[in-house]
């Protein structure tokens, strides 16, 4: 992207270029995963040459991690331990609004088992602590450990794999089922 300055002098906008590469990377990695993604397709989708990608990133792995950190952090929102059904509903809505981010997270889980990005770990620790605190005061059921409860909520709310059930239920019905299931699990 070229930015015009007074006096007719133009200068490249590295941040805009980086954003375009990250956005194109999101689409490519969400569609093909890390192993199947191609730097050439990402560059072409962003409107640049493949060589330019290496000006901003050390390679495909670095680009993937940057895409993951950028979009997963943007999709992150705080948990409300006193309203876990509402949190599940908001998480469901976010996944419906941006299914590429959900697929990106799934690819990371599949292709990098056991590896957790620092930002995700930090957010997860905070969410588990909030659930534990609500369980300690009796506001949330302690039938499941806080970690298990968070995992269950996330899995229910972000199930983005299209299947026959998805085709049989409209989005509002699926969301209502997620919220109701979480409500039943967490009520004391």
C-alpha positions as CSV (number, residue, x, y, z in Angstrom):
1,X,0.0,0.0,0.0
2,X,1.4,3.4,-1.0
3,X,0.6,6.4,1.3
4,X,0.8,9.9,-0.4
5,X,2.5,12.6,1.6
6,X,2.4,16.3,0.9
7,X,4.9,17.3,-1.8
8,X,4.1,14.2,-3.9
9,X,6.5,11.9,-2.0
10,X,5.1,8.4,-1.5
11,X,6.2,5.8,1.1
12,X,5.2,2.2,1.7
13,X,2.9,1.4,4.7
14,X,4.5,-1.6,6.3
15,X,1.7,-2.0,8.9
16,X,-1.0,-2.1,6.2
17,X,1.1,-4.7,4.3
18,X,1.5,-6.8,7.4
19,X,-2.3,-6.6,8.1
20,X,-3.1,-7.7,4.5
21,X,-0.7,-10.7,4.9
22,X,-2.2,-11.6,8.2
23,X,-5.7,-11.5,6.9
24,X,-4.8,-13.5,3.8
25,X,-3.0,-16.0,6.1
26,X,-6.1,-16.4,8.2
27,X,-8.1,-17.5,5.2
28,X,-5.3,-19.9,4.0
29,X,-4.5,-21.5,7.3
30,X,-8.2,-21.8,8.2
31,X,-8.8,-23.6,4.9
32,X,-5.7,-25.8,4.6
33,X,-4.1,-25.9,8.1
34,X,-0.4,-25.3,8.6
35,X,0.9,-28.2,6.5
36,X,-1.4,-27.6,3.6
37,X,-1.1,-23.8,3.5
38,X,1.1,-22.2,0.8
39,X,3.0,-19.0,1.2
40,X,2.5,-18.3,-2.5
41,X,-1.3,-18.4,-2.2
42,X,-1.2,-16.2,0.9
43,X,1.0,-13.6,-0.9
44,X,-1.2,-13.7,-4.0
45,X,-4.4,-13.3,-2.0
46,X,-2.9,-10.3,-0.2
47,X,-1.8,-8.8,-3.6
48,X,2.0,-9.2,-3.1
49,X,4.8,-11.4,-4.3
50,X,5.8,-14.5,-2.2
51,X,9.2,-12.9,-1.5
52,X,7.6,-10.0,0.3
53,X,6.2,-12.4,2.9
54,X,9.7,-13.2,4.0
55,X,10.3,-9.5,4.6
56,X,7.7,-9.6,7.4
57,X,7.9,-13.2,8.6
58,X,10.8,-15.7,8.8
59,X,8.7,-18.4,7.1
60,X,5.3,-20.1,7.0
61,X,5.6,-21.2,10.7
62,X,6.2,-17.7,11.9
63,X,3.4,-16.4,9.7
64,X,1.0,-19.0,11.2
65,X,2.0,-18.1,14.8
66,X,1.5,-14.4,14.0
67,X,-1.9,-15.1,12.4
68,X,-2.9,-17.2,15.3
69,X,-1.9,-14.7,18.0
70,X,-3.5,-11.8,16.1
71,X,-6.9,-13.3,15.4
72,X,-7.3,-15.5,18.5
73,X,-6.4,-12.6,20.8
74,X,-8.9,-10.4,18.9
75,X,-11.6,-13.0,19.4
76,X,-10.9,-13.4,23.1
77,X,-13.3,-11.9,25.6
78,X,-13.5,-12.3,29.4
79,X,-15.5,-14.9,31.0
80,X,-18.4,-14.1,33.3
81,X,-18.3,-16.8,35.9
82,X,-21.7,-15.8,37.3
83,X,-23.2,-16.1,33.8
84,X,-21.5,-19.1,32.1
85,X,-24.6,-19.9,29.9
86,X,-24.3,-16.3,28.6
87,X,-20.6,-16.7,28.1
88,X,-21.3,-19.9,26.1
89,X,-23.8,-18.0,24.0
90,X,-21.4,-15.2,23.3
91,X,-18.7,-17.7,22.4
92,X,-21.1,-19.4,20.1
93,X,-22.0,-16.1,18.5
94,X,-18.3,-15.2,18.0
95,X,-17.7,-18.6,16.3
96,X,-20.7,-18.1,14.0
97,X,-19.5,-14.6,13.1
98,X,-16.0,-15.6,12.4
99,X,-15.8,-19.4,11.7
100,X,-12.3,-19.0,10.2
101,X,-10.9,-18.2,13.7
102,X,-12.6,-21.4,15.1
103,X,-11.1,-23.5,12.3
104,X,-7.7,-21.8,12.9
105,X,-7.8,-22.9,16.5
106,X,-8.8,-26.4,15.5
107,X,-5.9,-26.6,13.0
108,X,-3.5,-25.5,15.8
109,X,-4.9,-28.1,18.1
110,X,-4.6,-30.9,15.5
111,X,-1.2,-30.0,14.1
112,X,0.4,-28.8,17.3
113,X,-0.9,-31.1,19.9
114,X,0.1,-30.1,23.4
115,X,1.5,-26.7,22.4
116,X,-0.3,-23.8,23.9
117,X,0.4,-20.2,22.8
118,X,1.2,-17.9,25.8
119,X,-1.8,-15.6,25.3
120,X,-4.2,-18.5,25.2
121,X,-2.6,-20.0,28.3
122,X,-2.9,-16.8,30.2
123,X,-6.5,-16.3,29.3
124,X,-7.3,-19.9,30.2
125,X,-5.7,-19.7,33.6
126,X,-7.8,-16.5,34.3
127,X,-11.0,-18.2,33.2
128,X,-10.4,-21.3,35.3
129,X,-9.6,-19.1,38.3
130,X,-12.9,-17.2,37.8
131,X,-14.9,-20.5,37.6
132,X,-13.1,-21.9,40.7
133,X,-14.0,-18.7,42.7
134,X,-17.6,-19.0,41.6
135,X,-17.6,-22.7,42.6
136,X,-16.1,-21.9,46.0
137,X,-18.9,-19.6,46.8
138,X,-21.6,-22.0,45.5
139,X,-22.6,-19.8,42.5
140,X,-21.5,-22.5,40.1
141,X,-21.8,-26.3,40.5
142,X,-18.6,-28.1,41.6
143,X,-19.8,-31.4,40.1
144,X,-17.0,-30.9,37.5
145,X,-13.6,-29.4,38.1
146,X,-13.2,-25.8,36.8
147,X,-10.9,-27.0,34.0
148,X,-13.3,-29.7,32.9
149,X,-16.2,-27.2,33.0
150,X,-14.3,-24.6,30.9
151,X,-13.3,-27.3,28.3
152,X,-16.9,-28.5,28.1
153,X,-18.3,-25.0,27.5
154,X,-15.7,-24.2,24.9
155,X,-16.3,-27.4,23.0
156,X,-20.1,-27.0,23.1
157,X,-20.0,-23.4,22.0
158,X,-17.4,-23.7,19.2
159,X,-18.4,-26.9,17.5
160,X,-17.9,-25.6,14.0
161,X,-17.7,-28.9,12.2
162,X,-20.6,-29.0,9.7
163,X,-22.5,-32.2,10.1
164,X,-26.0,-33.6,9.7
165,X,-27.2,-32.1,13.0
166,X,-26.1,-28.6,11.9
167,X,-28.2,-29.0,8.8
168,X,-31.2,-30.1,10.9
169,X,-31.2,-27.2,13.3
170,X,-31.1,-23.5,12.6
171,X,-28.5,-21.4,14.2
172,X,-30.8,-19.9,16.8
173,X,-31.9,-23.4,17.9
174,X,-28.3,-24.6,18.1
175,X,-27.3,-21.5,20.2
176,X,-30.3,-22.1,22.5
177,X,-29.3,-25.7,23.0
178,X,-25.7,-24.7,23.9
179,X,-26.9,-22.1,26.4
180,X,-29.4,-24.5,28.0
181,X,-26.9,-27.3,28.3
182,X,-24.4,-25.1,30.0
183,X,-27.1,-23.7,32.3
184,X,-28.0,-27.2,33.4
185,X,-24.4,-28.2,34.0
186,X,-23.4,-25.2,36.0
187,X,-26.4,-24.6,38.2
188,X,-25.7,-25.5,41.8
